[in-house]
Amino acid sequence: MELTFTPTNVSWSRPKSDYKKNAHEFLNYVKNPNYVVEESTMPIQLKIASIKQLLKFKLSLLPIVLFLIVITKRLTGAESVAWDKNWTNYLMIVAFAPIFEELTFRYALRFSKTAIAIMLVMVVWLIARFTVKSNQDIVLIVGIVFTLIPVIRLAIKPFDNQLEQQWIRFFPFIFHLSAIIFGLMHLSNFEHINNYFLAIPLVSSQFVSGYVLGFIRMKFGLIYSMGLHSVWNFIASFPILIMLIAKLF
């Protein structure tokens, strides 16, 4: 079992203009995902600086993403799902959703018995999303699978070592699967879609997020991917925050 370790004697001094370096490192990782060990010796300030550069990279893609969404909406008849713009829902978007989604999608990137169970839940959800018409039935199916997580953990316990070796071997597939399912899940943000295949560009932003957050989770840890996820949702929902504040006066 061969892992990529970070040397303890690395000098972490970096030039200020390292946007291209971080973007290049991220794109190379997406091309060839590795089961790396988290950066344990890099100072927090430099971790945050690297994450800021990746946030800039994602923001730079925003014009392309918005163009794709507008065109795809016209082609598929899709409309954004209406939701009540109140403080409870706003906090769900900015605080609770990032935690839940990172635990669901990025926690499972590192091997554990729970990670395997969560990956199974993700696959079941994806199948149900496109084969079961009733949202209530989808919730019921996924809920049943969730209750089976302790059973799954117990069943695979004797095979921990062998499974971890296979997890590392097939990690590139697992990494891509996690990002793709994360993106497809957000098709539920739209309704009246007449062709789901053509509607895939609607979630191009979430595909990018899936890869960026996956890279950060593997390199820096789950807390950092949660943090960036929350910051991105805050930026995306900033107009709603202004509207809610205006209602107070």
Secondary structure, DSSP 8 states (H G I E B T S, - for coil): ---B---TT------S--HHHHHHHHHHHHHS---B---SSS-HHHHHHHHHHHHHHHHHTHHHHHHHHHHHHHHH--EE-----SHHHHHIIIIIHHHHHIIIIIGGGS--HHHHHHHHHHHHHHHHHHH---HHHHHHHHHHHHHTHHHHHHHHGGGHHHHHHHHHHTHHHHHHHHHHHHHHHGGGGEE--S-TTTTGGGGHHHHHHHHHHHHHHHHT-HHHHHHHHHHHHHHHTHHHHHHHHHHT-
